[in-house]
């Protein structure tokens, strides 16, 4: 099981290219059965390694990576109380890596004094978040930077 030997740590600038590749691969392979080709293309459009470099350098999002054998196998990020990403390599899905990445986010949110977490979930990820104690608030399309509207689920979890 890949999750057993994984190390979760803060993302570093050198991780950006691997995060980019993993992000696009995860969207395409894990979400393909749940979304149209247009939606998947809109989701991946405009993603470039430089965007992840800027995110890490600016520190606008607290970003973690899961590393196994010097390879990034997943990443997660949070901005204040909003989880903006939990993605795992399709080759390592359902092996506990996503849960470890989420736990790092929750711990950071608790340490920052957050009382509630919120996120927009894909259809594919809803069972993952429900298992972690999130509740579905509503179904509302999420406008991607490409302009495509992606069906999404607004979810939240109290940290009390």
N, C-alpha and C positions, 0 to 999 in steps of 0.2 A: 504494500500500500504506500503510495507516494507521500501521503500526508504525514507519515511517521517521521521521515527524515528531513522534512522541510524546515527551513529557518525563515521566520518573518522578521523583517527589519524595515527601517525607514528607507524609502527610495533614494537613490543617489543619481547624479547626473549621468553616470555611465550606464544606468539601467534603461535610459529613455528609448533606445532603439529596440530593445527586447520587449519593453512594455508596449510600444507601438505595434510591433508584429503580433504579439499575443492578443492584444485588444481586437485587432481586425480579424484575426483567425477565430477568436472566440465568438465574435458577433456573427461571422459567416457560418461557422460550423454548428454552433450550439443553438442559434436562434433561427437558422434557415427554415426549420419545419414550422415555425410559428408566425413568420412574417413573409410578405411578398418579396420578390426580387427587387422591386422599386424601393420598398422600405429598407431592405438590407443595404442596398447601394446608397441610399440617402444617409443611413446610419454611419457607413464607413467613409463617405465622401469627405474629403478635406483633412482626413487624419494623416499626420506626418510626424516623423520622429521629433522635429523641432518643436511641435506643440507640447510634447511631453517634457522636453528639455526646459522649455519656458515655465511650465507648471512646477517642475521640481525646483528650478532656480528661484522663482518668485515666491514660492512657499504659499501660494494662494490656497492650495489644498494640502492637507496632511496626507501624504501618500506612503503606503507600505507595499513591499513586494514580498512574495513567497519565493524562496530560492532553494533549489535542489541541484546538487552537482554543478554549481556556478551558473545555472540557467534559471531565469525568471519563469516561474510556473503560474504566477498569478499576481494581481495587484488590486489594491483597494484605495479609495480616497474619500475624504470627508472635508466639507467646508462648514465650520461651526457645527450645526446639528443636522446638516443634510449630507447623507451618504450619496456621493456622486458616482461611485464605481465599486463593484466587486466582480472581477473577471478572473477566470481560471483557464489555463490551457485546456482545449478540448481533450488532449491526451491524458490529462490528470483530473478530469471532472469526476465528481462524486467520490472523492477520496479524502475529504476533510480539509482540503486546502482553502476553499472558500470560507469555511467556518473559522479557520485560524485567522484569515485576513479580516473577517468581520469582527472577531473578538478583539483584534488590535484596535480597530476603529472604535468599538464600544468602550474599551478601556480609556482611550484618549478622550472620548466625549465625556465620560464620567469624571476624569481628572480635570477637565476644563469646566466642570460644573453644569453640563447640559442635563436637562431633565427629560428630554424627549428626542428621539431620532426620527427623521422622516426621509423618504426617498420616493423616486419614481421607478417602479419595477417593470421589467419586460414581462411578457406572458410566461416565458420560459423560466424566469427566476422566481416567480410568485411562490411556488412550494418551498423553495429554499428559505425565503424570508418568513413565511408563515411558521416554519419549523423553528426559526430563531425567536419567535414571539411577536412578530409584527402583525398588525391588523390592517386589512384592506379598508381604506377610507372611501375611495371612489375610483372609477375608471375615467381617465381623462387623457386625451391625446397629448403627447409631448412633442413640441416643435423642435426638430433637430436644427442644427446650424445650417444644414443644407436646405431648410425650408420644408422638408417632408414632415408630415404629421405621423408620428409613430404611436399606435395604440399602447397605452401604458396604464399602470395601476399605481395610484397614490397610496402609500402605506406609511404607518408610523408605529413607534414602540415607545412606551413610557419607560424611563430608567429609574424610577423611584424604588 
